[in-house]
Amino acid sequence: MSHQSYTSGPYEYGHPAWRRCRMPIISGYVGTFVGLTIPSSKRELACSLIAGAISDDPRITSYVRSHRDCFPPEVSADEALARFCEHISVADITLLAPGNSGEYVGWNVYVEPFTDYEDVFAPFIDLVAGLEINTDWNGQGLISKRVFHCNICPGTDHPTNLCPVPSTPATWAPPPPPSPPFSTRAARQPTPELRSPGLIAQKHKWHGINRLMFEEKIGALVVGETHLSAAQADEIQTVLGKRLDIYNSPNPDNPSTRGITLVLNREITNTKGVKIWYLKPGRAILAVLPWHGQLTHTVLGVYAPAESMEENEAFWNELCEMWLTTDLPVPDSLVGDTNLVEGPIDRLPHRPDSATAVAAPA
């Protein structure tokens, strides 16, 4: 695929000047127009028609004017709209007709996002999806309802067989979502751990978790070593809240260390009526999740101390005391990093854990 800008602009490293310090955390792909009888050699014509239809629609322009949080405060609504329209671009993509009856050219449409929030950008995509481009000589353009899934990269604007990554030596883009590492010290109930406290690294890792839960259809996930403050958790919830619910339990003494978080997939999990107990801040979280009918599933997520066997044993004894003295629901699942092993062979180098500490969770 090759891109053609609607008009030239002050780009630096592939992004316009007004976005140099605010790299987009959401995709600028808004859809694929099909039905236009414009060959791939006429990209300028396709870009002119599509960009013109977007910039002439009063609903779209009004929405951009009202939701331009990516622009500096001193930029007026008219100037923000003008800059946004300057950077509408298209890319031709060759698609197979139904039943493999032939090929046709579609036109992917890209914009520089005017907002950093997915739930704000989504209505804009819906507005573009309602556009119709009627021409006398080049057919009728409509947004395709087809959804692309690439098995090589996180892109949503092409199928796997058209992925450009294998033939691209270098690409300016955020790094692909990493597969979160799993703790080897809790092999029976693994949980991902996020070790980097940097805000940019956190965003990429949380987008990776978002993708992991979507692709693997995970309903509930307990994440250890999240290193999230309350403010950072709120920001991530704002960005990913359309798909995920995040219940963060930070370390009370230093939020940039330790921490445990429960993540619920809103698309496949009933998130209404969820009950949460923050038993040990940064260490243990208990959740009762609605299941089928009146049934519930109770999850205990833990990130047990690793500093010493004495602290680890005391942690489990404190939890046991809570269930003996309060009316807490009994867990159906124990998930997380216990920082314990049942036998010496499970550690490298081999060594046994304290027998009393190993017996404490039971």
C-alpha positions as a printed NumPy array, in Angstrom:
array([[  0.   ,   0.   ,   0.   ],
       [  1.179,   3.528,  -0.692],
       [ -0.034,   6.74 ,   0.917],
       [ -0.984,  10.027,  -0.733],
       [ -1.539,  13.107,   1.429],
       [ -4.486,  15.388,   0.686],
       [ -2.175,  18.415,   0.968],
       [  1.38 ,  18.706,   2.154],
       [  2.045,  19.735,   5.758],
       [  4.902,  20.333,   8.183],
       [  5.665,  16.694,   8.965],
       [  8.519,  15.528,  11.155],
       [  9.283,  11.807,  11.261],
       [  5.953,  11.137,   9.58 ],
       [  3.767,  13.245,  11.888],
       [  2.665,  16.89 ,  11.575],
       [  4.342,  19.533,  13.692],
       [  1.346,  19.97 ,  15.993],
       [  1.658,  16.321,  17.037],
       [  5.438,  16.142,  17.519],
       [  5.182,  16.068,  21.297],
       [  1.9  ,  14.13 ,  21.46 ],
       [  2.312,  10.846,  19.675],
       [ -1.083,   9.21 ,  18.993],
       [ -1.976,   6.308,  21.235],
       [ -4.913,   5.338,  19.009],
       [ -4.926,   4.361,  15.346],
       [ -5.692,   7.001,  12.727],
       [ -7.313,   4.425,  10.41 ],
       [-11.019,   5.24 ,  10.063],
       [-12.248,   2.802,   7.413],
       [-12.021,   1.523,   3.844],
       [-14.092,   3.076,   1.046],
       [-15.276,   0.616,  -1.603],
       [-17.413,   1.123,  -4.699],
       [-15.312,   3.869,  -6.299],
       [-14.132,   2.891,  -9.769],
       [-10.822,   4.697,  -9.385],
       [ -7.66 ,   2.732, -10.278],
       [ -4.739,   2.68 ,  -7.851],
       [ -2.775,   4.917, -10.239],
       [ -5.245,   7.772,  -9.529],
       [ -4.571,   8.157,  -5.809],
       [ -4.708,  11.949,  -5.951],
       [ -8.236,  11.812,  -7.355],
       [ -9.387,   9.307,  -4.729],
       [ -7.806,  11.351,  -1.941],
       [ -9.405,  14.551,  -3.202],
       [-12.892,  12.99 ,  -3.352],
       [-12.703,  11.257,   0.041],
       [-10.989,  14.089,   1.924],
       [-13.386,  16.576,   0.361],
       [-16.407,  14.541,   1.474],
       [-15.079,  14.375,   5.053],
       [-14.157,  18.064,   5.29 ],
       [-17.484,  19.179,   3.729],
       [-19.723,  17.191,   6.075],
       [-21.081,  19.595,   8.747],
       [-21.568,  16.839,  11.333],
       [-17.937,  15.74 ,  11.062],
       [-16.477,  19.242,  11.078],
       [-18.62 ,  20.228,  14.056],
       [-17.459,  17.159,  15.967],
       [-13.771,  17.846,  15.267],
       [-14.176,  21.462,  16.379],
       [-15.713,  20.36 ,  19.675],
       [-13.289,  17.527,  20.541],
       [ -9.819,  18.818,  19.621],
       [ -7.931,  17.99 ,  22.836],
       [ -4.746,  17.081,  20.915],
       [ -4.289,  20.688,  19.814],
       [ -2.651,  23.363,  21.991],
       [ -5.173,  25.6  ,  23.803],
       [ -4.148,  28.661,  21.788],
       [ -5.211,  27.009,  18.491],
       [ -8.722,  28.13 ,  17.526],
       [-11.45 ,  25.73 ,  16.415],
       [-11.23 ,  26.93 ,  12.795],
       [ -7.452,  26.56 ,  12.707],
       [ -7.618,  23.12 ,  14.327],
       [-10.156,  21.973,  11.739],
       [ -8.011,  23.333,   8.893],
       [ -4.918,  21.534,  10.17 ],
       [ -6.886,  18.322,  10.653],
       [ -8.249,  18.432,   7.091],
       [ -4.758,  19.067,   5.689],
       [ -3.58 ,  15.701,   6.932],
       [ -6.294,  13.381,   5.666],
       [ -4.623,  10.682,   3.574],
       [ -5.574,   7.538,   1.665],
       [ -3.907,   4.285,   0.653],
       [ -5.032,   1.893,  -2.063],
       [ -5.589,  -1.74 ,  -1.117],
       [ -6.379,  -4.612,  -3.494],
       [ -9.175,  -6.828,  -2.189],
       [-10.759, -10.073,  -3.348],
       [-14.4  ,  -9.974,  -4.398],
       [-16.822, -12.399,  -2.676],
       [-16.391, -15.948,  -3.901],
       [-12.917, -15.127,  -5.259],
       [-14.636, -13.796,  -8.37 ],
       [-11.994, -11.143,  -8.969],
       [-10.125,  -8.236,  -7.439],
       [-11.104,  -4.635,  -6.802],
       [ -9.443,  -1.548,  -5.348],
       [-10.48 ,  -0.177,  -1.968],
       [ -9.25 ,   3.031,  -0.352],
       [ -8.1  ,   3.056,   3.266],
       [ -8.638,   6.437,   4.934],
       [ -6.288,   7.798,   7.608],
       [ -6.337,  10.92 ,   9.755],
       [ -4.12 ,  12.387,  12.448],
       [ -6.313,  11.778,  15.54 ],
       [ -7.575,  15.033,  17.016],
       [ -8.071,  13.33 ,  20.407],
       [ -6.137,  10.896,  22.588],
       [ -9.263,   9.105,  23.819],
       [-10.767,   6.075,  22.106],
       [-14.287,   6.73 ,  23.369],
       [-14.126,  10.251,  21.868],
       [-12.641,   9.075,  18.56 ],
       [-15.184,   6.242,  18.081],
       [-18.182,   8.544,  17.293],
       [-16.048,  10.273,  14.656],
       [-15.459,   6.902,  12.962],
       [-19.219,   6.27 ,  13.048],
       [-19.828,   9.631,  11.338],
       [-17.335,   8.794,   8.576],
       [-18.934,   5.349,   8.21 ],
       [-22.21 ,   7.068,   7.324],
       [-20.732,   8.999,   4.392],
       [-21.71 ,   8.327,   0.79 ],
       [-19.592,   9.656,  -2.065],
       [-21.679,   9.95 ,  -5.235],
       [-19.853,  10.733,  -8.477],
       [-20.887,  10.924, -12.128],
       [-17.905,   9.012, -13.486],
       [-16.257,   7.164, -10.595],
       [-19.037,   5.156,  -8.96 ],
       [-20.446,   5.428,  -5.444],
       [-18.126,   5.236,  -2.437],
       [-19.249,   3.633,   0.834],
       [-17.356,   2.512,   3.929],
       [-16.917,  -1.266,   3.834],
       [-18.396,  -3.242,   6.725],
       [-15.583,  -5.761,   6.363],
       [-13.23 ,  -5.98 ,   9.369],
       [ -9.574,  -6.84 ,   8.772],
       [ -7.541,  -9.037,  11.122],
       [ -3.775,  -9.339,  10.618],
       [ -1.942, -12.239,  12.282],
       [  1.498, -10.612,  11.853],
       [  1.104,  -7.085,  13.229],
       [ -1.52 ,  -5.177,  15.274],
       [ -2.79 ,  -3.387,  12.141],
       [ -6.532,  -3.35 ,  11.422],
       [ -6.341,  -1.819,   7.93 ],
       [ -5.205,  -4.911,   6.002],
       [ -5.558,  -8.719,   5.976],
       [ -2.593, -10.95 ,   6.846],
       [ -1.586, -11.596,   3.217],
       [ -1.134,  -7.845,   2.609],
       [  0.851,  -7.1  ,   5.786],
       [  3.82 ,  -4.817,   4.924],
       [  5.845,  -5.659,   8.047],
       [  7.768,  -8.722,   6.723],
       [  9.169,  -6.677,   3.814],
       [  9.728,  -3.452,   5.764],
       [ 13.216,  -3.075,   7.291],
       [ 12.099,  -0.305,   9.668],
       [  8.757,   1.288,  10.495],
       [  7.966,   4.471,  12.439],
       [  5.258,   3.291,  14.759],
       [  4.731,   2.369,  18.395],
       [  6.311,  -1.019,  19.231],
       [  3.986,  -4.001,  18.808],
       [  2.191,  -5.02 ,  21.984],
       [  4.534,  -7.395,  23.861],
       [  3.436, -10.705,  25.249],
       [  3.441, -10.009,  28.998],
       [  5.938, -12.248,  30.821],
       [  4.525, -14.84 ,  33.166],
       [  5.773, -15.6  ,  36.648],
       [  7.5  , -18.978,  36.808],
       [  6.986, -19.082,  40.572],
       [  3.25 , -19.657,  40.367],
       [  3.066, -22.148,  37.54 ],
       [ -0.398, -23.456,  38.341],
       [ -2.016, -19.993,  38.348],
       [  0.208, -17.711,  36.204],
       [ -0.301, -13.956,  36.1  ],
       [  1.453, -11.324,  33.938],
       [  3.801,  -8.842,  35.591],
       [  4.465,  -5.28 ,  34.394],
       [  7.865,  -4.255,  35.71 ],
       [  8.573,  -0.913,  34.022],
       [  7.316,   2.173,  35.889],
       [  7.788,   4.522,  32.896],
       [  4.513,   6.076,  31.705],
       [  5.211,   5.49 ,  27.979],
       [  6.252,   1.887,  28.617],
       [  3.157,   1.428,  30.787],
       [  0.876,   2.609,  27.963],
       [  2.4  ,   0.171,  25.468],
       [  2.156,  -2.728,  27.924],
       [ -1.458,  -1.945,  28.787],
       [ -2.338,  -1.811,  25.096],
       [ -0.678,  -5.229,  24.891],
       [ -2.889,  -6.505,  27.703],
       [ -5.926,  -5.029,  25.938],
       [ -4.994,  -6.929,  22.777],
       [ -4.172, -10.138,  24.7  ],
       [ -7.555, -10.212,  26.435],
       [ -9.38 ,  -9.481,  23.172],
       [ -7.569, -12.118,  21.086],
       [ -7.518, -14.859,  23.744],
       [-11.052, -14.034,  24.965],
       [ -9.904, -13.66 ,  28.578],
       [-12.714, -12.497,  30.848],
       [-10.695, -11.647,  33.973],
       [ -6.956, -11.163,  34.392],
       [ -4.89 , -10.46 ,  37.511],
       [ -1.711,  -8.491,  36.799],
       [  1.169,  -8.237,  39.272],
       [  3.904,  -5.632,  39.663],
       [  1.775,  -3.048,  37.873],
       [  3.636,  -0.053,  39.389],
       [  0.517,   2.087,  38.919],
       [ -0.477,   5.127,  40.922],
       [ -4.162,   6.017,  41.22 ],
       [ -3.733,   8.807,  38.652],
       [ -2.04 ,   6.492,  36.134],
       [ -4.741,   3.858,  36.626],
       [ -7.44 ,   6.489,  36.006],
       [ -5.696,   7.597,  32.8  ],
       [ -5.441,   4.037,  31.489],
       [ -9.095,   3.425,  32.428],
       [-10.075,   6.531,  30.452],
       [ -8.194,   5.339,  27.361],
       [ -9.158,   1.649,  27.486],
       [-12.46 ,   1.941,  29.359],
       [-14.52 ,   1.065,  26.31 ],
       [-13.235,  -2.507,  26.515],
       [-11.662,  -2.967,  29.967],
       [-12.524,  -2.288,  33.613],
       [ -9.434,  -1.793,  35.794],
       [ -9.391,  -2.255,  39.582],
       [ -5.991,  -1.134,  40.814],
       [ -4.502,  -1.799,  44.256],
       [ -1.25 ,   0.199,  44.485],
       [  1.497,  -0.103,  47.053],
       [  0.448,   2.458,  49.726],
       [  4.039,   3.42 ,  50.587],
       [  5.366,   3.769,  47.027],
       [  2.88 ,   3.42 ,  44.118],
       [  5.74 ,   3.117,  41.6  ],
       [  6.68 ,  -0.29 ,  43.062],
       [  4.774,  -3.534,  43.43 ],
       [  1.006,  -3.28 ,  43.047],
       [ -1.688,  -5.674,  41.839],
       [ -4.544,  -5.024,  39.418],
       [ -7.671,  -6.905,  38.374],
       [ -8.669,  -6.364,  34.73 ],
       [-12.115,  -7.321,  33.399],
       [-12.982,  -7.727,  29.727],
       [-16.242,  -5.789,  29.324],
       [-17.022,  -7.481,  25.993],
       [-17.386, -10.994,  27.424],
       [-17.753, -10.436,  31.192],
       [-20.74 ,  -9.132,  33.131],
       [-19.186,  -6.144,  34.903],
       [-22.401,  -4.945,  36.552],
       [-22.602,  -5.733,  40.238],
       [-18.919,  -6.637,  40.646],
       [-17.848,  -6.528,  44.309],
       [-14.245,  -5.673,  45.208],
       [-12.307,  -5.983,  48.489],
       [ -8.81 ,  -4.487,  48.661],
       [ -7.592,  -6.875,  51.358],
       [ -3.908,  -5.888,  51.404],
       [ -3.083,  -2.773,  49.354],
       [ -0.626,  -3.691,  46.626],
       [ -0.683,  -7.355,  47.699],
       [ -4.161,  -8.921,  47.637],
       [ -7.462,  -8.142,  45.959],
       [-10.725, -10.117,  46.181],
       [-13.509,  -9.897,  43.593],
       [-16.949, -11.464,  43.274],
       [-17.92 , -11.61 ,  39.601],
       [-21.499, -12.2  ,  38.355],
       [-21.603, -15.404,  36.337],
       [-24.742, -17.22 ,  35.096],
       [-28.107, -16.26 ,  36.537],
       [-27.659, -15.918,  40.3  ],
       [-24.273, -17.684,  40.289],
       [-21.044, -15.82 ,  41.035],
       [-17.332, -16.609,  40.781],
       [-14.973, -15.32 ,  43.48 ],
       [-11.356, -14.586,  42.54 ],
       [ -8.512, -13.923,  44.98 ],
       [ -5.576, -12.198,  43.285],
       [ -2.279, -12.087,  45.178],
       [  1.232, -10.752,  44.804],
       [  2.928, -12.288,  47.849],
       [  6.123, -10.867,  49.417],
       [  9.401, -12.214,  48.074],
       [ 11.775, -10.435,  50.465],
       [ 11.833, -13.3  ,  52.988],
       [ 10.022, -16.507,  53.881],
       [  8.987, -14.915,  57.183],
       [  7.194, -12.032,  55.422],
       [  5.619, -14.457,  52.965],
       [  4.307, -16.691,  55.746],
       [  3.005, -13.678,  57.688],
       [  1.164, -12.489,  54.557],
       [ -0.746, -15.767,  54.229],
       [ -1.472, -15.913,  57.953],
       [ -2.959, -12.396,  57.806],
       [ -5.217, -13.414,  54.928],
       [ -6.343, -16.537,  56.784],
       [ -7.122, -14.413,  59.834],
       [ -9.355, -12.182,  57.702],
       [-11.503, -15.143,  56.649],
       [-11.683, -16.437,  60.217],
       [-12.796, -13.118,  61.698],
       [-14.865, -11.507,  58.918],
       [-17.64 , -12.528,  56.559],
       [-15.568, -12.609,  53.368],
       [-16.715, -14.848,  50.475],
       [-14.618, -17.987,  49.963],
       [-12.476, -17.798,  46.781],
       [-13.246, -20.106,  43.883],
       [ -9.904, -19.26 ,  42.248],
       [ -6.508, -18.212,  43.602],
       [ -4.599, -16.298,  40.926],
       [ -1.274, -14.512,  41.048],
       [  2.304, -14.825,  42.219],
       [  2.545, -16.714,  45.514],
       [  6.355, -16.485,  45.514],
       [  6.304, -20.078,  46.765],
       [  7.108, -23.447,  45.192],
       [  6.082, -26.9  ,  46.352],
       [  9.429, -28.541,  45.603],
       [ 13.108, -27.52 ,  45.207],
       [ 13.113, -28.508,  41.524],
       [ 10.744, -25.618,  40.771],
       [ 13.447, -23.051,  41.577],
       [ 16.706, -22.309,  39.803],
       [ 19.107, -22.851,  41.451],
       [ 17.25 , -25.621,  43.275],
       [ 16.351, -24.873,  46.877],
       [ 13.342, -25.626,  49.077],
       [ 11.034, -22.976,  50.498],
       [ 10.076, -22.876,  54.15 ],
       [  7.705, -25.748,  54.914],
       [  5.573, -23.548,  57.177],
       [  5.354, -20.859,  54.467],
       [  4.346, -23.437,  51.841],
       [  1.675, -24.803,  54.193],
       [  0.309, -21.347,  55.059],
       [ -1.866, -20.821,  51.904],
       [ -3.585, -24.161,  52.554]])
